[in-house]
């Protein structure tokens, strides 16, 4: 009986480990398509966090269906849902500049 329980636990753990995969994520400016370094990517369900490098890229381990929250200073935050594809490109829109009022 112990062998059967051990086998069942082993199979479940192997299945869960297979569910996660590496995703290549690229973050870029929506107008210029320039890469955004130091953009923050968070997996909402797992509370995992990663930051893009100078080429706007990062690799993060997640599951299909996970929701990413992407933010970068000076840009509007955005969410993206992961699909079965192993790469994601997200284009962030710049925040409107605040104009100073003349008195």
PyMOL commands that set and color helices and strands:
alter all, ss='L'
color gray80, all
select helices_A, chain A and resi 2-19
alter helices_A, ss='H'
color red, helices_A
select strands_A, chain A and resi 20-29+40-43+48-51+57-63+67-71+78-81+87-92
alter strands_A, ss='S'
color yellow, strands_A
deselect
rebuild
show_as cartoon
